[in-house]
Amino acid sequence: MPSSDDLRARLRSIDGRGYGAYKDLKGRWDGRRVSLCLDRIQGDPFAAPSKARLLVQGHGLPEDLASTRVRRAALCDALLDAFAEAVEALPRVGGSGKSGRVLVDAGGAEILERTGCALEGDVLELRFRVGLPAKGRRVLGRAASQLLCELLPRASERVRWEHVDQAAVREHVELAEDHALLQAELEARGLVAFVRDGSILPRESGVSPHPLPGAVPFESPPSLRVTLPTKHHGEVTGMGLPEGVTVITGGGFHGKTTLLEALEAGVYPHVAGDGREWVVTRSSAVKVRSEDGRSIAGVDLRPFVRDLPGGRDTAAFSTPDASGSTSLAAAILEALEVGASALLLDEDTCATNLLVADPRMRELVKKEPLTPLVAHVRALHEVHGVSTLLVTGASSEYLAVADRVLLLEDCVPREVTEEARALAGAKPAAGEPLALTPRTIQPRSIDSRRGRRERVRGRGLRELELGEERVDLGALDQLADPSQVRAIGPILLALRKHAEGATLREALEATMAEVEARGLFALDPSPDLALPRPFEVAAALNRLRSLRTG
């Protein structure tokens, strides 16, 4: 096996040559404590950076920190943070632009399973992208030698157990494990979500993940206060939201949407200091909203939409340009199709005519094809076991169907269920079950070809490029990281082989089971992927304009 000394010599020998000389460096170069693998070499200095790995031998990490999948993912997330900080502190070599840049996918406030780090026994793999140093289209061999053979191995030393902040790494792992245990506890106790007293829910700004300095700490209403056990942090006390229909209301700017945003993010564990470490939501809770202009493929909309003008059938409804109400109906039914146990909605982002039907307008408009959600929420819970959490400041019809009503004043919640019932009257009966029709999909309609090449690429947090299509993911509020978007593409391609003769849900479950068994890196050897939930994978699939069902 060639050594790191061989790599130094090779880099010096190609100094000043054309950029293509880097191609011969692909492979593994062994060092005494750290080995370097160059897995893909970029074709020119302006192309996507090269893929590389550092293999750290004898890292000394305690085995108990990686004893379960949850713990291992959190440990690797913490180590990526440490490696990214070490890389950021390195002196820049190799010119400007992409040259000499090292890209480590360390993530943000959410603790996610990532491909950037892996543990295999006594070897720790750190995976990243690197722009091989160049001046114009000429190799900067000496700069590359310094970067690859000295600086990056030096940065990798920061992830050895003797050098990391051991208490912080353990806290990272234990927070993730307690979050997973609390999610299981929620289901056992018939709760949808939990918010610990003292949590800081507001963010610094609409585009900042950081907690707002001086924000009012969360305080649970006494009637909803519960105490739950954790493995590492003793008992935690806060608000437990039971299954059923919950209405969250209050005046503008009093914290309704802030609470809902914390709950939708609570499907993931968060790092210490985020303020939402102890906001825990069931993993199968799905935020839905309206989305003008999205495509819909073969969804049975009859629970919400029927008797269209011209006799158009809605049993397998397709359109390339959905309205706000139709897109919301589809989003609800698509989430139920793949197993959502709770729906999260904010009336600010939902078509009002699919939420409620104003009594006066019902008198005036006799031919209305829409059945609003308010007519179904009782059946969703009592028949289908699906809870609903709705933020509303104007739709009073939900007061009559709610199991509980929370009023936020100055960001402090108070349960006002009895007052709401006095205003709204008795709850109606559950009504008929919703007709939920499973779909099958045509595998060939998931097409990644762009001319003679395949094109699968995530573009930030809100767009997926798949073949000829750019799929708008802007309405998927529970996507937490661009690395999840990058992972959705290869997962959709893997789903094709499971789709033949299966329902969409069966194909999705088989695909995610494959990902769990093999790992994301086996599916796509990229160093900057993070595991998305199956609900966001299905939502991206449903927004493919090429998708065909049946």
C-alpha positions as CSV (number, residue, x, y, z in Angstrom):
1,M,0.0,0.0,0.0
2,P,1.5,3.4,-0.9
3,S,2.3,5.6,2.0
4,S,1.8,9.3,2.8
5,D,5.5,9.8,2.0
6,D,4.8,8.4,-1.4
7,L,2.0,10.9,-1.8
8,R,4.2,13.8,-0.9
9,A,6.8,12.7,-3.5
10,R,4.1,12.2,-6.1
11,L,2.6,15.7,-5.4
12,R,6.0,17.3,-5.7
13,S,6.6,15.6,-9.0
14,I,3.4,16.9,-10.6
15,D,3.8,20.5,-9.3
16,G,3.0,22.8,-12.2
17,R,1.6,20.2,-14.5
18,G,-1.9,20.3,-16.0
19,Y,-4.7,19.6,-13.5
20,G,-5.4,16.2,-15.0
21,A,-2.2,15.0,-13.3
22,Y,-4.2,14.8,-10.1
23,K,-6.3,11.9,-11.5
24,D,-3.5,9.4,-10.8
25,L,-3.7,10.1,-7.0
26,K,-7.0,8.2,-6.6
27,G,-6.8,5.5,-4.0
28,R,-5.5,5.0,-0.4
29,W,-2.3,6.5,1.1
30,D,-1.3,5.1,4.4
31,G,0.1,7.1,7.3
32,R,1.3,5.9,10.8
33,R,-1.8,7.2,12.6
34,V,-4.0,8.6,9.8
35,S,-4.5,7.3,6.2
36,L,-6.0,9.3,3.4
37,C,-8.4,8.0,0.7
38,L,-9.0,10.0,-2.4
39,D,-12.2,8.5,-3.7
40,R,-13.1,10.8,-6.6
41,I,-10.8,13.4,-8.2
42,Q,-12.4,16.4,-9.7
43,G,-11.8,16.8,-13.4
44,D,-10.8,20.5,-13.3
45,P,-10.4,23.2,-10.6
46,F,-13.9,24.6,-11.3
47,A,-15.7,21.3,-11.0
48,A,-17.3,19.9,-7.8
49,P,-14.6,19.4,-5.2
50,S,-13.0,15.9,-4.8
51,K,-14.4,13.3,-2.4
52,A,-11.9,12.2,0.3
53,R,-11.7,10.3,3.6
54,L,-9.4,10.3,6.5
55,L,-9.1,7.0,8.4
56,V,-8.1,7.7,12.0
57,Q,-6.6,4.6,13.7
58,G,-6.7,4.2,17.4
59,H,-9.1,7.0,18.1
60,G,-9.8,5.9,21.6
61,L,-13.5,6.6,21.5
62,P,-15.4,4.6,24.3
63,E,-17.4,1.8,22.8
64,D,-20.5,2.7,24.9
65,L,-20.9,5.9,23.0
66,A,-21.6,3.9,19.8
67,S,-23.6,1.0,21.3
68,T,-26.8,1.8,19.5
69,R,-27.7,3.4,16.2
70,V,-29.1,6.6,18.0
71,R,-25.9,6.9,20.1
72,R,-23.6,6.3,17.1
73,A,-25.3,8.8,14.9
74,A,-25.1,11.5,17.7
75,L,-21.5,10.6,18.4
76,C,-20.6,11.0,14.7
77,D,-22.5,14.3,14.6
78,A,-20.5,15.6,17.5
79,L,-17.2,14.5,16.0
80,L,-18.0,16.2,12.7
81,D,-18.6,19.4,14.6
82,A,-15.1,19.0,16.2
83,F,-13.5,18.2,12.9
84,A,-15.2,21.1,11.1
85,E,-13.9,23.5,13.8
86,A,-10.4,22.2,13.4
87,V,-10.5,22.5,9.6
88,E,-11.9,26.0,9.9
89,A,-8.8,27.0,12.0
90,L,-6.3,25.6,9.5
91,P,-4.4,28.1,7.3
92,R,-5.7,28.4,3.8
93,V,-3.5,27.0,1.1
94,G,-3.8,26.7,-2.6
95,G,-5.0,29.9,-4.1
96,S,-8.5,31.3,-4.3
97,G,-12.0,30.1,-5.1
98,K,-12.6,26.4,-4.7
99,S,-8.8,25.7,-4.7
100,G,-7.7,24.4,-1.3
101,R,-11.2,24.6,0.3
102,V,-12.2,21.8,2.6
103,L,-16.0,21.2,3.0
104,V,-17.1,19.3,6.1
105,D,-20.8,18.6,6.5
106,A,-21.1,19.4,10.2
107,G,-24.8,20.5,10.2
108,G,-26.6,22.8,12.6
109,A,-28.9,22.6,15.6
110,E,-30.5,19.3,14.7
111,I,-28.6,16.0,15.6
112,L,-28.9,13.9,12.4
113,E,-27.5,10.7,11.0
114,R,-24.9,11.8,8.5
115,T,-22.6,10.2,6.0
116,G,-19.7,12.5,6.9
117,C,-18.5,10.3,9.8
118,A,-18.5,6.5,10.4
119,L,-17.1,4.2,13.0
120,E,-15.7,0.8,12.0
121,G,-14.1,-0.8,15.1
122,D,-10.9,1.0,15.9
123,V,-11.0,3.1,12.8
124,L,-12.9,6.4,12.5
125,E,-13.7,7.6,9.0
126,L,-14.0,11.4,8.4
127,R,-15.5,12.1,5.0
128,F,-15.3,15.4,3.3
129,R,-14.9,17.3,0.0
130,V,-11.7,19.1,-0.9
131,G,-10.8,21.4,-3.7
132,L,-7.4,20.2,-4.9
133,P,-5.0,23.3,-5.0
134,A,-4.4,24.8,-8.4
135,K,-3.3,28.0,-10.0
136,G,-5.5,28.4,-13.1
137,R,-5.5,24.9,-14.5
138,R,-2.0,24.0,-13.1
139,V,-1.4,21.7,-10.1
140,L,-0.1,23.4,-7.0
141,G,1.7,20.2,-5.8
142,R,3.5,21.7,-2.8
143,A,0.3,23.3,-1.5
144,A,-1.6,20.0,-2.0
145,S,1.1,18.2,-0.1
146,Q,0.9,20.6,2.8
147,L,-2.9,20.3,2.8
148,L,-3.3,16.6,2.3
149,C,-0.3,15.3,4.2
150,E,0.0,17.7,7.0
151,L,-2.9,20.0,7.7
152,L,-5.8,17.6,7.3
153,P,-4.2,14.8,9.4
154,R,-3.4,17.5,12.0
155,A,-7.1,18.5,12.0
156,S,-8.2,14.9,12.4
157,E,-6.3,14.7,15.7
158,R,-8.9,16.9,17.2
159,V,-11.5,14.0,17.1
160,R,-9.4,11.6,19.1
161,W,-11.0,11.0,22.5
162,E,-8.0,12.4,24.3
163,H,-8.4,15.8,22.5
164,V,-12.2,16.3,22.3
165,D,-14.4,18.0,24.9
166,Q,-15.4,14.7,26.4
167,A,-18.2,16.1,28.6
168,A,-19.7,17.9,25.6
169,V,-19.6,14.8,23.4
170,R,-21.3,12.7,26.1
171,E,-24.0,15.4,26.5
172,H,-24.6,15.4,22.8
173,V,-25.1,11.7,22.7
174,E,-27.2,11.6,25.9
175,L,-29.5,14.3,24.6
176,A,-30.1,12.4,21.4
177,E,-30.8,9.2,23.3
178,D,-33.1,10.8,25.8
179,H,-35.0,12.5,22.9
180,A,-35.6,9.0,21.3
181,L,-36.6,7.5,24.6
182,L,-39.1,10.4,25.2
183,Q,-40.6,9.9,21.7
184,A,-41.3,6.3,22.7
185,E,-42.7,7.5,26.0
186,L,-45.1,9.9,24.3
187,E,-46.7,7.0,22.4
188,A,-46.9,4.9,25.5
189,R,-48.7,7.7,27.4
190,G,-51.0,8.8,24.5
191,L,-49.2,12.1,24.0
192,V,-48.3,13.8,20.7
193,A,-45.7,16.2,22.0
194,F,-43.9,17.5,25.1
195,V,-42.4,20.9,25.9
196,R,-40.2,21.2,29.0
197,D,-40.7,24.1,31.3
198,G,-37.9,26.6,30.8
199,S,-37.4,25.9,27.1
200,I,-36.6,28.9,24.8
201,L,-38.8,28.6,21.7
202,P,-38.4,31.9,19.9
203,R,-35.5,32.2,17.4
204,E,-33.2,35.2,17.0
205,S,-34.9,36.0,13.7
206,G,-36.9,34.3,10.9
207,V,-33.7,33.1,9.3
208,S,-31.6,32.3,12.4
209,P,-31.5,29.0,14.2
210,H,-30.2,30.6,17.4
211,P,-32.5,31.2,20.4
212,L,-33.7,34.7,21.0
213,P,-31.8,36.4,23.8
214,G,-34.1,37.5,26.6
215,A,-37.0,35.4,25.3
216,V,-39.8,34.4,27.8
217,P,-39.0,30.8,29.0
218,F,-41.8,28.3,28.3
219,E,-44.2,27.6,31.2
220,S,-46.7,24.8,30.9
221,P,-50.4,25.2,31.9
222,P,-51.0,23.3,35.1
223,S,-53.8,21.2,33.6
224,L,-51.4,19.8,30.9
225,R,-48.3,19.5,33.1
226,V,-46.7,16.1,33.1
227,T,-43.4,14.6,34.4
228,L,-41.6,12.1,32.2
229,P,-38.5,10.0,33.0
230,T,-35.3,10.2,31.1
231,K,-32.2,7.9,31.2
232,H,-29.5,10.6,31.6
233,H,-31.3,13.8,32.9
234,G,-33.6,12.6,35.6
235,E,-37.3,13.5,35.4
236,V,-38.4,16.4,33.2
237,T,-41.5,18.4,33.7
238,G,-43.5,20.4,31.1
239,M,-46.5,20.4,28.9
240,G,-47.7,17.1,27.5
241,L,-50.1,17.5,24.6
242,P,-52.5,14.5,24.5
243,E,-53.7,12.8,21.3
244,G,-56.9,14.2,19.8
245,V,-57.7,17.6,18.4
246,T,-55.8,20.5,19.9
247,V,-56.4,24.2,19.0
248,I,-53.7,26.7,19.7
249,T,-55.0,30.3,19.6
250,G,-54.3,33.8,20.7
251,G,-53.7,37.3,19.4
252,G,-51.1,38.1,16.7
253,F,-47.5,38.1,17.9
254,H,-48.3,36.2,21.1
255,G,-46.4,33.1,20.2
256,K,-48.8,30.7,18.4
257,T,-46.7,30.1,15.4
258,T,-43.5,30.0,17.5
259,L,-44.9,27.2,19.5
260,L,-46.0,25.3,16.4
261,E,-42.6,25.7,14.8
262,A,-40.9,24.3,17.9
263,L,-43.3,21.3,17.8
264,E,-42.6,20.6,14.1
265,A,-38.9,20.8,14.8
266,G,-39.3,18.5,17.8
267,V,-39.3,15.4,15.6
268,Y,-35.5,15.8,15.7
269,P,-33.1,16.0,18.7
270,H,-31.3,19.3,19.2
271,V,-27.9,20.3,20.5
272,A,-27.3,21.7,23.9
273,G,-27.9,25.4,24.2
274,D,-30.5,25.4,21.3
275,G,-33.4,26.1,23.7
276,R,-35.5,23.4,22.1
277,E,-33.5,20.4,23.5
278,W,-36.6,19.3,25.4
279,V,-39.2,19.9,22.8
280,V,-40.1,16.4,21.7
281,T,-42.7,15.5,19.1
282,R,-43.7,12.1,17.8
283,S,-41.5,11.1,14.9
284,S,-44.6,10.5,12.7
285,A,-46.1,14.1,13.1
286,V,-46.3,15.9,9.8
287,K,-46.7,19.6,9.1
288,V,-49.0,20.3,6.1
289,R,-49.8,23.5,4.3
290,S,-51.3,24.9,1.0
291,E,-49.0,25.1,-2.0
292,D,-50.4,26.9,-5.0
293,G,-49.1,25.5,-8.3
294,R,-47.8,22.1,-7.1
295,S,-48.5,19.0,-9.1
296,I,-50.7,16.2,-7.8
297,A,-50.6,12.6,-9.2
298,G,-53.5,10.2,-8.8
299,V,-54.7,11.2,-5.3
300,D,-58.2,10.2,-4.2
301,L,-59.4,13.6,-3.1
302,R,-63.1,12.6,-2.5
303,P,-62.9,13.0,1.3
304,F,-62.3,16.7,0.6
305,V,-63.2,17.4,-3.0
306,R,-66.1,16.0,-5.1
307,D,-68.8,16.9,-7.5
308,L,-66.6,19.2,-9.6
309,P,-68.3,21.1,-12.5
310,G,-68.5,19.1,-15.6
311,G,-68.7,15.9,-13.7
312,R,-64.9,15.6,-13.3
313,D,-64.0,12.6,-11.1
314,T,-61.7,13.2,-8.1
315,A,-61.1,9.5,-7.2
316,A,-57.7,9.6,-8.8
317,F,-57.1,13.3,-9.2
318,S,-54.1,14.7,-11.1
319,T,-53.1,18.2,-11.9
320,P,-49.9,20.1,-12.8
321,D,-51.2,23.3,-11.1
322,A,-53.1,22.7,-7.9
323,S,-55.0,25.5,-6.1
324,G,-54.4,26.3,-2.4
325,S,-57.4,24.2,-1.2
326,T,-56.7,21.3,-3.5
327,S,-53.0,21.2,-2.6
328,L,-53.8,21.2,1.1
329,A,-56.3,18.4,0.6
330,A,-53.6,16.4,-1.2
331,A,-51.0,17.1,1.4
332,I,-53.2,15.8,4.2
333,L,-54.2,12.6,2.3
334,E,-50.6,12.0,1.1
335,A,-49.3,12.3,4.8
336,L,-52.0,9.9,5.9
337,E,-51.2,7.5,3.1
338,V,-47.6,7.0,4.4
339,G,-48.5,6.7,8.1
340,A,-48.7,10.1,9.7
341,S,-50.1,9.9,13.3
342,A,-50.5,13.6,13.7
343,L,-51.1,16.6,11.5
344,L,-49.7,20.1,12.3
345,L,-51.4,23.1,10.6
346,D,-51.1,26.8,10.8
347,E,-54.1,28.7,9.4
348,D,-51.7,31.4,8.1
349,T,-50.3,28.9,5.6
350,C,-53.5,27.0,4.8
351,A,-56.4,27.7,2.4
352,T,-59.2,28.9,4.6
353,N,-61.9,27.3,2.5
354,L,-60.4,23.8,3.2
355,L,-60.2,24.5,6.9
356,V,-63.7,25.8,7.5
357,A,-67.0,26.6,5.8
358,D,-68.6,29.9,6.9
359,P,-72.3,29.3,7.8
360,R,-73.5,32.4,5.8
361,M,-71.4,31.4,2.8
362,R,-72.9,27.9,3.0
363,E,-76.4,29.4,2.8
364,L,-75.4,31.5,-0.3
365,V,-73.1,29.0,-2.1
366,K,-75.2,25.9,-2.8
367,K,-72.8,24.1,-5.1
368,E,-69.6,23.8,-3.1
369,P,-67.4,20.8,-4.0
370,L,-65.1,21.2,-0.9
371,T,-65.7,19.4,2.4
372,P,-63.5,21.3,5.0
373,L,-61.1,19.7,7.4
374,V,-63.3,20.7,10.4
375,A,-65.8,18.1,9.2
376,H,-63.2,15.4,9.5
377,V,-61.0,16.0,12.5
378,R,-63.2,14.1,14.9
379,A,-63.2,11.0,12.6
380,L,-59.5,11.4,12.0
381,H,-58.9,11.0,15.7
382,E,-61.7,8.6,16.8
383,V,-61.7,6.4,13.8
384,H,-58.2,6.6,12.3
385,G,-56.2,7.4,15.3
386,V,-54.7,10.6,13.8
387,S,-54.4,13.7,15.9
388,T,-54.6,17.3,14.7
389,L,-52.8,20.4,16.1
390,L,-54.1,23.6,14.6
391,V,-52.9,27.1,15.1
392,T,-55.8,29.5,14.5
393,G,-56.8,33.0,15.4
394,A,-59.9,33.3,13.3
395,S,-61.5,29.8,12.6
396,S,-63.8,29.6,15.6
397,E,-65.6,26.5,14.2
398,Y,-62.7,24.4,15.6
399,L,-63.6,25.3,19.1
400,A,-66.6,23.0,18.8
401,V,-64.5,20.0,17.6
402,A,-61.5,20.5,19.9
403,D,-60.5,18.2,22.7
404,R,-58.5,21.1,24.2
405,V,-57.9,24.7,23.4
406,L,-54.7,26.6,24.4
407,L,-54.6,30.4,24.5
408,L,-51.3,32.1,24.3
409,E,-50.9,35.5,25.9
410,D,-47.5,37.1,26.0
411,C,-46.1,33.7,24.9
412,V,-47.5,32.0,27.9
413,P,-50.0,29.2,27.2
414,R,-53.2,28.7,29.2
415,E,-55.8,26.0,28.7
416,V,-59.2,27.5,28.0
417,T,-61.1,24.4,26.9
418,E,-64.1,25.0,29.2
419,E,-64.5,28.6,28.1
420,A,-64.2,27.6,24.5
421,R,-66.9,24.9,24.9
422,A,-69.2,27.3,26.6
423,L,-68.9,29.5,23.5
424,A,-69.0,26.8,20.9
425,G,-71.4,24.1,22.3
426,A,-71.0,20.4,22.5
427,K,-68.6,18.4,20.3
428,P,-70.2,16.8,17.2
429,A,-70.1,13.1,16.6
430,A,-67.1,11.7,14.9
431,G,-68.8,11.1,11.5
432,E,-67.9,8.6,8.8
433,P,-64.4,7.2,8.3
434,L,-62.4,8.8,5.5
435,A,-62.0,6.8,2.4
436,L,-58.2,6.5,2.2
437,T,-57.1,4.9,-1.1
438,P,-53.5,3.6,-1.4
439,R,-51.7,4.3,-4.6
440,T,-49.1,2.4,-6.6
441,I,-46.5,4.3,-8.6
442,Q,-44.9,3.6,-12.0
443,P,-41.1,3.2,-11.3
444,R,-40.1,4.6,-14.6
445,S,-41.8,7.9,-13.8
446,I,-39.0,8.6,-11.3
447,D,-36.6,9.6,-14.0
448,S,-33.1,11.0,-13.2
449,R,-31.9,11.2,-16.8
450,R,-30.8,14.5,-18.3
451,G,-29.8,13.8,-21.8
452,R,-27.3,11.0,-21.7
453,R,-26.4,11.6,-18.0
454,E,-28.0,11.2,-14.7
455,R,-28.7,14.3,-12.7
456,V,-29.5,14.1,-9.0
457,R,-28.6,17.1,-6.9
458,G,-30.0,19.0,-3.9
459,R,-30.0,22.7,-4.2
460,G,-30.0,24.2,-0.7
461,L,-32.9,23.4,1.6
462,R,-35.8,23.9,-0.8
463,E,-35.0,22.4,-4.2
464,L,-34.2,19.0,-5.6
465,E,-32.9,18.6,-9.1
466,L,-33.8,15.2,-10.5
467,G,-33.2,14.6,-14.2
468,E,-35.0,17.3,-16.2
469,E,-37.0,18.5,-13.1
470,R,-36.4,20.9,-10.4
471,V,-38.7,19.9,-7.6
472,D,-39.8,22.7,-5.3
473,L,-39.6,21.5,-1.6
474,G,-40.4,24.9,-0.2
475,A,-43.5,23.7,1.6
476,L,-41.8,21.0,3.5
477,D,-41.2,22.8,6.7
478,Q,-39.8,19.8,8.6
479,L,-36.8,19.5,6.3
480,A,-34.0,20.7,8.7
481,D,-30.8,20.5,6.6
482,P,-29.7,20.8,3.0
483,S,-27.9,17.5,3.4
484,Q,-31.3,15.8,3.8
485,V,-32.4,17.2,0.5
486,R,-29.2,15.8,-1.1
487,A,-30.1,12.4,0.3
488,I,-33.7,12.4,-1.0
489,G,-32.5,12.0,-4.6
490,P,-30.6,8.7,-4.2
491,I,-33.4,7.4,-1.9
492,L,-36.0,8.1,-4.6
493,L,-33.8,6.2,-7.1
494,A,-33.5,3.3,-4.7
495,L,-37.3,3.3,-4.3
496,R,-37.8,2.4,-7.9
497,K,-36.8,-1.2,-7.4
498,H,-39.2,-1.6,-4.5
499,A,-42.2,0.1,-6.3
500,E,-43.2,-2.7,-8.8
501,G,-46.5,-4.1,-7.6
502,A,-46.3,-2.4,-4.2
503,T,-48.3,0.5,-2.7
504,L,-46.4,3.7,-2.3
505,R,-46.2,3.1,1.5
506,E,-44.9,-0.4,1.0
507,A,-42.3,0.8,-1.4
508,L,-41.3,3.6,0.9
509,E,-41.0,1.3,3.9
510,A,-38.9,-1.2,2.0
511,T,-36.6,1.5,0.8
512,M,-36.1,3.1,4.2
513,A,-35.5,-0.4,5.7
514,E,-32.7,-0.8,3.0
515,V,-31.2,2.5,4.0
516,E,-31.3,1.5,7.6
517,A,-29.7,-1.8,7.0
518,R,-27.0,-0.7,4.5
519,G,-26.5,3.0,5.5
520,L,-26.9,6.1,3.4
521,F,-23.2,5.9,2.3
522,A,-23.7,2.5,0.7
523,L,-26.6,4.0,-1.3
524,D,-24.6,7.1,-2.4
525,P,-20.9,7.5,-1.4
526,S,-21.2,11.2,-0.7
527,P,-19.7,12.8,2.4
528,D,-22.5,15.3,2.8
529,L,-25.8,13.5,3.2
530,A,-28.1,13.4,6.2
531,L,-31.0,11.0,6.8
532,P,-34.4,12.5,6.0
533,R,-37.7,11.2,7.4
534,P,-39.8,9.0,5.2
535,F,-42.5,11.6,5.2
536,E,-40.3,14.2,3.4
537,V,-39.1,11.5,1.0
538,A,-42.7,10.8,0.1
539,A,-43.5,14.5,-0.1
540,A,-40.7,15.1,-2.6
541,L,-41.9,12.1,-4.6
542,N,-45.4,13.5,-4.7
543,R,-44.1,16.8,-6.1
544,L,-42.4,15.2,-9.1
545,R,-44.3,16.4,-12.2
546,S,-43.2,13.2,-14.0
547,L,-44.8,11.0,-11.3
548,R,-47.4,8.5,-12.6
549,T,-49.6,6.3,-10.5
550,G,-51.5,3.1,-11.1
